[in-house]
Amino acid sequence: MTEQTAPVHRIIGPTILLGSGTYFDFENPEAAELTIEDVAYSLAFQSRFTGQCVSRRTGKRVYYPIAQHCVIMAGYAEPGHKMAALMHEVGEATCGDMSSPLKSKCPDYKTIEKRCEAAGLSRFGINILSPWYIKHLDLRMLATEQRDLMPTNGETWEMVDGRQPFEAEIFPWEEPHVAAEIFLETYYALRRAGE
């Protein structure tokens, strides 16, 4: 009796294996077979702010998933922009979430992330019609997150100076599987609504 071995998959270049079983090539992200589940679970299992979130209510550390950030932002977006708001972090599904201060020191990373983001948006047929509007919502989300989830002492971050936080307080879902499922439910609901 001979022992069978699994075939060897030779990977050339900078690639990662996705949860769906396909490979993502950073040198050719446009060819990736990225699934919405790959996006949802990746964003659900990554925390905003490199995991440094603290509830203003309890003073305790909390897990706040990127997927929740996206779902909340989609809820605030005007019709016609909801899907773009939900998917605005699609580049982080493959590149990970690097903090903005560090990202500003890594221009090559920013270039790669933008290309991966464009490939992801294209893959799902999403065209961000008003990038300034999505950025405006993202900065209002940042102001809200600073208020609710960061251990600040009243200081205002330069990038959110003058931006009004959304009224509703953010309560982190904390469970990544829940975040992924809600992200997927939101995605499919928006698709059914023609977003």
N, C-alpha and C positions, 0 to 999 in steps of 0.2 A: 504494500500500500504506500503510495507516495503522498507527501504532504503538499497541498496546494497553497500557493502564496498569492496575495493580492497583487494586481499589476502595479508597477511602479509608475507614478505620474511625475515626470520630469518637469519641473518648473524652471523657466528661464526668465530672469528679470524680477523686478519688485512686484510680487503678487501676494495676495492673502486668500485664504479659503473662507468662504462665507458659510453661514449657517444652512443655507439652501443646498450646499454641496458644490457650488460653482466657484470658480476662481475669479478674483478681481485683480486686474493688471493695472498698476498705477501709470504705466507708460501707454496704455490703450484703454482708458476707462470707458470710452464710447462703445467698446465691444462687450462690456460686462453684461451678464445676465442677472443683474441685481433684481431681487424680488421685493415687493412691498413688505413682506415679512422680514427680509434682511434689514430693511430700513427701520421698521417698527421696533424690532427686538434690539438692534444696535442702539437706537436712541433711547430706548427704555432702560437699558442696562448701563448707560452713562449718565453721570450726574453733572448738572450745571455747576459752574464755578469750581471745577476740579474737586468737588465733594466738600467744599468749605461752607456749607449752608447751616444756618442756625435759625430756628423759629423765633420770631419776635415775641410770640405768645408764651412759649415755654422756656426759652433760653437754652434749649437743648439742640444738639446737632440733629439734622434731618437729611434724608436722602431726597433730592429733588431731581427727577429724571428730565432729560432733554425732551423726551416725548411729551411730557406734561406741558412744558414750556410751549411746544408747537401746537398742541391741542388748544390750550388757553388762548394763544395768539390767533388761531383760526376762528375761535369764537368771537373775538373782537373785530375781526376783519369784515369789511363791507362785502356784500354779495359780489361775486366776480373775482374776488381776491382771497377767498377762504382757502382754496387748495394751495395757492402759492404760499400763504402764511403757514399752513400745516407742513408743507414740504421745504420750507426755506433753510432748514438745517440738513438737507439730504447729503451734502458733502461730508458731514461729520459721521454719517453711517459707515463710511469706509476709512476716513482719515482720522477719526477720533476728535474729541473736543479739546483743542489746545486753548488755554486762556488767552484772551485778547492782548494783555500786556506782553506775554511771551511771543505770541503770533506776530506782533509788530516788529520783533527782532529777527524774524525768520521769513524773509520775503520769498524764498524758494518754496517753503511750505505753503504760504498763501497762494502762490501760483498753482501748485498741485491741487490744493483744496478747491479752488475756484473751478479748475477743469473738471474735477470729480463731481462738484456740485452741478455744473452745466450738463455733464453726461447723465447724472441722475434725473435732473429735471426733464431732459429730453427723453430719457427712457420711459418716463411716466406721462409724457405728453403735456408737460406743464410749462407754460410760458408766463414768466413774471412780467406783466404788462406795465406795472408801475414800481420799479425797484425802490424809488424814494418813499413810496407809501409803505412798502414792506419794511424798509429800514426805520421809518417813523414808528410803526407798530412795535418793532423789535426794541427800539430805544425806550418806548413807554413800558414795555414788558420789563426791560432792565431796571427802570426806575421803580417799578412795582416790586420786582424781586429784591432790589436793594432795600426797600422799605420793610419787606416781610421776611426776608430770608438771609440777610447778611448782618453780621454783628457790628454795624457801624455805630458811631457815637454822634450821629446827626450830620456828619459831613456829607457833601454831595460830590459824586464823581463827575469829573469834567464832561464826560461824554453824555451824561444825562441831565446836565445843568439846564434848568428851565423846562424839562420834559415833565408833564403831569403823569403821575402813576395812575393806573386804572383804579377805580374805587374798590372793587372786590378784593378781599384779602386772599392770598394764595395759601392753600393748605396742601402740602406735598402728599402725593399718593403713596410714596415710599416703597411700594411693592412693584418691582420691575415687570412682573408678568401682567399685573393689572394695567400698568402704563402702556405696555405693548398692545394689549387687547383694546383698550380705549382708543389708542392711536389708530389701530386697524378699523375699528367701528366707525370712527370719524372719517377716515379715508373713504371707506365704502359708502357711507351716507352722503358725503360730498359728491362722489362719483354719480350716485343715483340722482342727486339733485342737479346734475349737469354742470358742476363747478369745474 
